[in-house]
Amino acid sequence: MDETNDDTQPLRAIVADDDAFARRIIRSTLQDAGIVVVAEAGTGSQAVELTLFYGPDVVLMDVVMPELDGISATRRILKGRPEQIIILLTSAEDEVGLVGLQAGAFGFLNKDLNVEALPRAIFGAMAGEAAISRSLGTVLVQQLRRRVPSSSAGLRPVRSMLTSREWEVFDLLCERKTTDAIADELFLSPETVRSHVKAIFRKLGVNSREEAVARADGLRELS
């Protein structure tokens, strides 16, 4: 029995992969599961253009593609369609998964995964479940563990005057990172970072980065 997103309309998908044979196999598998593939893209740029034009329910996006990689394409799509569900396909078990999630992807699956599992991942994503294969999920956990700071940096009080985003900016300020570096790491514009920094200064009652950093340990000890 085919699964759909409501009683009448099947899910609509776009498949983006520079390998035509891979696209054909994925398309056939999705359609056998009742998912309509409205378009195929062979480059990242095509994936952006087609997604913004068709507005599908989900995009299956290969990470490595010509013209524009899948992660960069994801960022561009989400600028125009913030609600778009994008699942990345990758053959690499490294930081690409974490970077993809930071870019806004809903999940990432290993391309070695049995293709028959793709429809289940899509239906799960539409139901709000993260689409992450077990092998890459393990890698993600390992990456996050490595990112846990060994010092007090990153520790945040339960009751805080700063928002979650301001804390992210503040932590990077404490690492002496520039505005542009913070913007790149958090996928924000430099103007947005400057606005957060101003808000942090105002809330902490300081006038410079040096003064803000000096307040760091004392601020984190608050509860």
Secondary structure, DSSP 4 states (H G I P E B T S, - for coil): ----SSSS---EEEEE-S-HHHHHHHHHHHHHTT-EEEEEESSHHHHHHHHHHH--SEEEEESS-SSS-HHHHHHHHHHH-TT-EEEEEES--STHHHHHHHHT-SEEEETTS-TTHHHHHHHHHHTT--EE-HHHHHHHHHHHHHHS-SSSTT---SS-SS-HHHHHHHHHHHTT--HHHHHHHHT--HHHHHHHHHHHHHHHT-SSHHHHHHTHHHHHT--
